Amino acid sequence: MHGKRGNPDEHAKLTEAGFQMTSDTIGDTYYVGPHNFLVWLFEDGTWRSYPEYPCEGSLDAYLAHIEASLPVF
C-alpha cells in the first residue's frame, strides 16, 4: 500500500514540524523529516513511521515525541 498526501490538517502539522512531502518513482508518497524521520499516511486513516514510533499513538503524539527527542542547538 502506497502512502498519500495528508489531508490539509495533517499536511500542515507535518510541514510545521519540518517534514517535506516527497514521492518516489513507483508512486509512493511520504514525508521526510528532521534527522531522516519518515512518515507514511494511508487512505484508510492509518500511518506508520521510520524509525517506528515506540508506542501506539496519534500523529500529534508522534510529532511531539520527535520534537522532544531532537537535540537543541
N, CA and C atoms as a LAMMPS dump frame, in Angstrom:
ITEM: TIMESTEP
0
ITEM: NUMBER OF ATOMS
219
ITEM: BOX BOUNDS ff ff ff
-5.0000000000000000e+02 5.0000000000000000e+02
-5.0000000000000000e+02 5.0000000000000000e+02
-5.0000000000000000e+02 5.0000000000000000e+02
ITEM: ATOMS id mol type element x y z
1 1 1 N 0.855 -1.167 0
2 1 2 C 0 0 0
3 1 3 C 0.908 1.239 0
4 2 1 N 0.641 2.133 -0.935
5 2 2 C 1.423 3.368 -1.032
6 2 3 C 0.861 4.439 -0.099
7 3 1 N 1.757 5.293 0.365
8 3 2 C 1.346 6.437 1.154
9 3 3 C 0.699 7.491 0.273
10 4 1 N 0.081 8.466 0.921
11 4 2 C -0.603 9.548 0.202
12 4 3 C -0.291 10.877 0.869
13 5 1 N -0.631 11.953 0.185
14 5 2 C -0.536 13.286 0.788
15 5 3 C -1.56 13.351 1.914
16 6 1 N -1.162 13.941 3.02
17 6 2 C -2.075 14.082 4.14
18 6 3 C -3.197 15.056 3.839
19 7 1 N -4.263 14.975 4.629
20 7 2 C -5.321 15.965 4.481
21 7 3 C -4.724 17.319 4.87
22 8 1 N -5.424 18.415 4.633
23 8 2 C -4.825 19.731 4.911
24 8 3 C -4.278 19.881 6.331
25 9 1 N -4.986 19.341 7.333
26 9 2 C -4.538 19.452 8.717
27 9 3 C -3.261 18.627 8.949
28 10 1 N -3.244 17.377 8.471
29 10 2 C -2.062 16.522 8.622
30 10 3 C -0.861 17.123 7.898
31 11 1 N -1.098 17.567 6.671
32 11 2 C -0.012 18.142 5.87
33 11 3 C 0.58 19.374 6.576
34 12 1 N -0.286 20.231 7.102
35 12 2 C 0.183 21.436 7.792
36 12 3 C 0.996 21.069 9.033
37 13 1 N 0.514 20.115 9.818
38 13 2 C 1.241 19.703 11.032
39 13 3 C 2.609 19.141 10.688
40 14 1 N 2.666 18.315 9.652
41 14 2 C 3.946 17.725 9.262
42 14 3 C 4.91 18.782 8.736
43 15 1 N 4.442 19.674 7.888
44 15 2 C 5.347 20.691 7.358
45 15 3 C 5.791 21.66 8.452
46 16 1 N 4.916 21.984 9.381
47 16 2 C 5.303 22.849 10.504
48 16 3 C 6.348 22.18 11.392
49 17 1 N 6.345 20.84 11.411
50 17 2 C 7.319 20.087 12.201
51 17 3 C 8.62 19.848 11.43
52 18 1 N 8.721 20.419 10.223
53 18 2 C 9.953 20.306 9.446
54 18 3 C 9.974 19.17 8.445
55 19 1 N 8.835 18.542 8.192
56 19 2 C 8.762 17.456 7.215
57 19 3 C 8.475 18.026 5.824
58 20 1 N 9.003 17.337 4.814
59 20 2 C 8.714 17.689 3.429
60 20 3 C 8.119 16.471 2.739
61 21 1 N 7.046 16.694 1.99
62 21 2 C 6.41 15.614 1.262
63 21 3 C 7.228 15.294 0.008
64 22 1 N 7.333 14.005 -0.289
65 22 2 C 8.027 13.577 -1.497
66 22 3 C 7.349 12.327 -2.038
67 23 1 N 7.603 12.028 -3.291
68 23 2 C 7.099 10.804 -3.919
69 23 3 C 8.249 10.13 -4.623
70 24 1 N 8.231 8.799 -4.624
71 24 2 C 9.287 8.079 -5.325
72 24 3 C 8.813 7.666 -6.717
73 25 1 N 9.653 6.961 -7.429
74 25 2 C 9.369 6.618 -8.828
75 25 3 C 8.252 5.598 -8.99
76 26 1 N 7.869 4.9 -7.921
77 26 2 C 6.772 3.935 -8.037
78 26 3 C 5.457 4.483 -7.492
79 27 1 N 5.443 5.782 -7.152
80 27 2 C 4.21 6.433 -6.737
81 27 3 C 3.934 6.438 -5.25
82 28 1 N 4.894 6.025 -4.454
83 28 2 C 4.721 6.076 -3.009
84 28 3 C 4.981 7.504 -2.533
85 29 1 N 4.067 8.044 -1.747
86 29 2 C 4.194 9.401 -1.213
87 29 3 C 4.408 9.311 0.285
88 30 1 N 5.365 10.069 0.774
89 30 2 C 5.685 10.051 2.199
90 30 3 C 6.33 11.369 2.574
91 31 1 N 6.561 11.546 3.867
92 31 2 C 7.132 12.776 4.388
93 31 3 C 8.498 12.474 5
94 32 1 N 9.483 13.301 4.665
95 32 2 C 10.829 13.183 5.207
96 32 3 C 11.027 14.332 6.186
97 33 1 N 11.418 13.975 7.402
98 33 2 C 11.53 14.983 8.442
99 33 3 C 12.932 15.136 8.982
100 34 1 N 13.034 15.87 10.071
101 34 2 C 14.329 16.098 10.709
102 34 3 C 15.025 14.771 11.014
103 35 1 N 16.322 14.752 10.791
104 35 2 C 17.143 13.565 11.063
105 35 3 C 16.625 12.327 10.341
106 36 1 N 16.037 12.535 9.162
107 36 2 C 15.542 11.461 8.295
108 36 3 C 14.435 10.615 8.899
109 37 1 N 13.634 11.192 9.791
110 37 2 C 12.414 10.515 10.214
111 37 3 C 11.491 10.465 8.996
112 38 1 N 10.785 9.369 8.817
113 38 2 C 9.869 9.204 7.692
114 38 3 C 8.472 8.912 8.211
115 39 1 N 7.465 9.463 7.521
116 39 2 C 6.063 9.213 7.87
117 39 3 C 5.286 8.915 6.596
118 40 1 N 4.516 7.829 6.627
119 40 2 C 3.594 7.48 5.553
120 40 3 C 2.179 7.614 6.089
121 41 1 N 1.306 8.239 5.328
122 41 2 C -0.114 8.346 5.653
123 41 3 C -0.874 7.524 4.624
124 42 1 N -1.88 6.773 5.075
125 42 2 C -2.589 5.876 4.18
126 42 3 C -4.062 6.24 4.048
127 43 1 N -4.661 5.791 2.942
128 43 2 C -6.064 6.09 2.63
129 43 3 C -7.016 5.656 3.733
130 44 1 N -6.694 4.594 4.456
131 44 2 C -7.6 4.093 5.481
132 44 3 C -7.483 4.849 6.81
133 45 1 N -6.701 5.943 6.834
134 45 2 C -6.56 6.758 8.027
135 45 3 C -5.44 6.331 8.955
136 46 1 N -4.737 5.251 8.621
137 46 2 C -3.613 4.819 9.437
138 46 3 C -2.342 5.493 8.963
139 47 1 N -1.288 5.34 9.74
140 47 2 C 0.001 5.903 9.378
141 47 3 C 1.083 5.014 9.969
142 48 1 N 2.297 5.154 9.447
143 48 2 C 3.442 4.471 10.037
144 48 3 C 4.647 5.375 9.893
145 49 1 N 5.671 5.047 10.66
146 49 2 C 6.865 5.878 10.65
147 49 3 C 8.106 5.021 10.623
148 50 1 N 9.188 5.642 10.244
149 50 2 C 10.503 5.032 10.36
150 50 3 C 11.438 6.084 10.921
151 51 1 N 12.169 5.806 11.988
152 51 2 C 12.04 4.573 12.755
153 51 3 C 10.652 4.472 13.368
154 52 1 N 10.276 3.235 13.692
155 52 2 C 8.937 3.022 14.226
156 52 3 C 8.746 3.782 15.527
157 53 1 N 7.551 4.314 15.694
158 53 2 C 7.17 5.014 16.92
159 53 3 C 7.144 3.969 18.04
160 54 1 N 7.751 4.267 19.184
161 54 2 C 7.897 3.251 20.22
162 54 3 C 6.601 2.802 20.9
163 55 1 N 5.52 3.499 20.688
164 55 2 C 4.246 3.07 21.255
165 55 3 C 3.126 3.553 20.354
166 56 1 N 1.952 2.971 20.55
167 56 2 C 0.816 3.383 19.733
168 56 3 C 0.415 4.81 20.087
169 57 1 N -0.027 5.535 19.109
170 57 2 C -0.469 6.89 19.392
171 57 3 C -0.874 7.623 18.134
172 58 1 N -1.287 8.826 18.333
173 58 2 C -1.727 9.665 17.237
174 58 3 C -0.528 10.295 16.532
175 59 1 N -0.783 10.842 15.386
176 59 2 C 0.254 11.568 14.661
177 59 3 C 0.727 12.757 15.496
178 60 1 N -0.176 13.426 16.196
179 60 2 C 0.204 14.543 17.069
180 60 3 C 1.178 14.083 18.149
181 61 1 N 0.903 12.929 18.756
182 61 2 C 1.798 12.399 19.798
183 61 3 C 3.158 12.055 19.212
184 62 1 N 3.157 11.518 18.006
185 62 2 C 4.416 11.186 17.344
186 62 3 C 5.242 12.439 17.084
187 63 1 N 4.614 13.481 16.568
188 63 2 C 5.334 14.726 16.295
189 63 3 C 5.863 15.345 17.579
190 64 1 N 5.103 15.263 18.665
191 64 2 C 5.58 15.769 19.96
192 64 3 C 6.768 14.941 20.441
193 65 1 N 6.727 13.64 20.225
194 65 2 C 7.827 12.745 20.608
195 65 3 C 9.092 13.115 19.838
196 66 1 N 8.958 13.348 18.545
197 66 2 C 10.124 13.725 17.732
198 66 3 C 10.685 15.059 18.226
199 67 1 N 9.826 16.034 18.412
200 67 2 C 10.285 17.353 18.859
201 67 3 C 11.048 17.249 20.191
202 68 1 N 10.54 16.43 21.099
203 68 2 C 11.188 16.273 22.406
204 68 3 C 12.524 15.528 22.308
205 69 1 N 12.671 14.698 21.28
206 69 2 C 13.888 13.879 21.173
207 69 3 C 14.998 14.538 20.36
208 70 1 N 14.7 15.631 19.652
209 70 2 C 15.705 16.281 18.828
210 70 3 C 16.669 17.092 19.701
211 71 1 N 17.937 17.094 19.344
212 71 2 C 18.886 17.893 20.121
213 71 3 C 18.606 19.386 19.951
214 72 1 N 18.869 20.129 20.997
215 72 2 C 18.685 21.582 20.969
216 72 3 C 20.059 22.206 20.746
217 73 1 N 20.14 23.102 19.77
218 73 2 C 21.412 23.762 19.462
219 73 3 C 21.4 25.184 19.925
